[in-house]
């Protein structure tokens, strides 16, 4: 779709000014999608377009957010298992494995948030990524899906808080963008076009 039509649509969804400004550099929505390095923005849109709580489309969103959240796991101390458990529980729910319910996912997300509250900045960011990914399964808000990518990137940044750490954050957001594109290759499909 032409970029102006796409911008109109994302504005109605509440897209941030930075995303809208970045979109102006492209002629079509697909060109923007193919070049986007902001996995958090892409997950936000996928979240907005994945239906309400309980919609089957939230399962693909959850699996995608979990893949992004896994990028933060290297920043979690080996003894802290709650972020991984939150991710794995959300993944099991999304593939209908082992009778995992949305309540199980929420419980695991809360536990990961508790790890976030208790941890050092880099471990806390990773725990937050996991909790957001898990919470994307049942949340009505797209922000939780986007939070998985953003928190994973934040974990990388908090681990160093230097120019190299900032580059690592950008790298993780870019890797998340690739993950989102793998799950949702055609941005216009969100709009039935």
Buried (B, 14 or more C-beta within 10 A) or exposed (E): BEBEEBBEBBEEEEBEEEBEEBBEEBEBBBBBBEEBBBBBBBBBBBBBBBEEEEEEBBBBBBBBBBBBBBBBBEBBEEEBBBBBBBBBBBBBBBEEEEEBEBEBBBBBBBBBBEBBEEBEBBBBBBBBBBBBBBBBBBBEBBBBBBBBBBBBBBBBBBBBEEEEBBEBBBBBBBBBBBBBBEBBEEBBEBEEE
